[in-house]
Amino acid sequence: MDVSEGTESAGERKTATVWDNFLRISMREAGVAIALVIIVLFFSATAPYFATPENFLKIFVQIAINTVLAAGMTFVILTGGIDLSVGSVLALCTVVGATIMVREDLSPWMSIPLALLACMATGAACGAINGWVCEKWKLPSFIVTLGMLNVASGLARVVSDNSTITGLPQPFVDFGNQIYFGVLPSIFLIAIIVILIGWFILRFTVFGRFVFAIGTNEEAVRLSGHNPRIFKIAVFTISGLTAGIAAMVFLLRLNVGSPIAGIGYELNAIAAVIIGGTSLSGGKGSIIGTLVGACILQVLATGLQLLGAEDNVKPIVIGTVIVLAVVLDTYRNRYLRKLEAR
C-alpha cells in the first residue's frame, strides 16, 4: 500500500473522529446553550427594554425557584422516572417553614435555621415515600407521585388551617431582597449553588454514575451485583429535598407561606429538564442543561411579554417549545446512536 494513501486515510479517520466528537457535544449541552443565546439575541433586537440590567435581574429572580426544583427533577428523570409531586411538596414545605419562623418564642437566628431544616426534612421524607412505594410495589412513578401531589396539597391546607402565613422575620426578608453586583439576587445564587452541587454529584461520584447507568440499562446494573432500588429511592429523596430548598427560596422571594403555592411548578420543572436535553427515557442529560432549559423558559416568557403578547399566547408558545424539545430528543437519540455505532 502506498504510504501517502495510508497517511491520508489516517488523517481522514482523525478528522471524522474530531467531527463526530463535535457533533456529540453540539447535540447535547452546547446545542441547548446555543439555542438560549439565539433566543436572547432575538429578543434583544426586537423587544424593548429586554437587554437591560433590570430585566435580567427580573429573569434571575423568576427562574430561581424553578431551577432548584428542576435540579432535583433531573436526578429522577435520568433514572427514567418522573415526579409530579414537587409543586405540592413545595407548598407543604412553605407552610411548615413559615409556621416555624412566625413563632414568637423563637428568635430569628433560631427559627430560620430550624425552618430550613424542617423544609428540607419534610421534602426529603415525601420524596423518600415516593421512591419507597414505587420500588416496594413496582408501581409507575407517574401514579405514585400523582397520589403524593394530592396528599401533600391536603397536608399543606391542614397545617396552615387553609390560610396564608405572613409576618416572617425581618432578617430573613432582608436576605431575600439582597442583590449582588447589581444583577444577581441572593435567591438566584442559592439556585446556582444547588446546580453546582448536583453537577458535582452526577459528574464525579459513584452515585452519579449509577444514576446514569440505571437510566441506560437497569438490568445491567442489577446483574453487576448492585441494587438499583436503593439508588431509585435516593433520587426521589433528592427531588423532595430540592423541593424543600425551593420552598425556602419561595419564602425568600414572596415572604408568605401558602397552601396553594407551587401549583403548576412540577410541569415547569419537567419542562426545564426536557428542554435542557435530558432524555425522558433516562440515561442521557445533564444538570447544567437543566439550568439552561430553565433560562430558556423564562427568557421566552419575559421576551413575549415585552413584545406585547397576550397572556393566552405565552402558554401556547412555551407548550410548543416543550413538544418540539421532546421531538428533537427522539431524533437526537437516534443520531447519537448512529455516531456511537461508527
Salt bridges, closest charged atoms under 4 A:
ASP20 OD1 - ARG342 NH1 2.71
ASP105 OD2 - ARG103 NH2 2.62
GLU135 OE1 - LYS138 NZ 3.44
GLU135 OE2 - LYS232 NZ 3.57
GLU218 OE2 - ARG222 NH2 3.10
GLU218 OE1 - LYS232 NZ 3.19
GLU219 OE1 - ARG222 NH1 2.78
ASP311 OD1 - LYS314 NZ 3.49
ASP329 OD1 - ARG332 NH2 2.73
GLU340 OE2 - ARG28 NH2 3.54
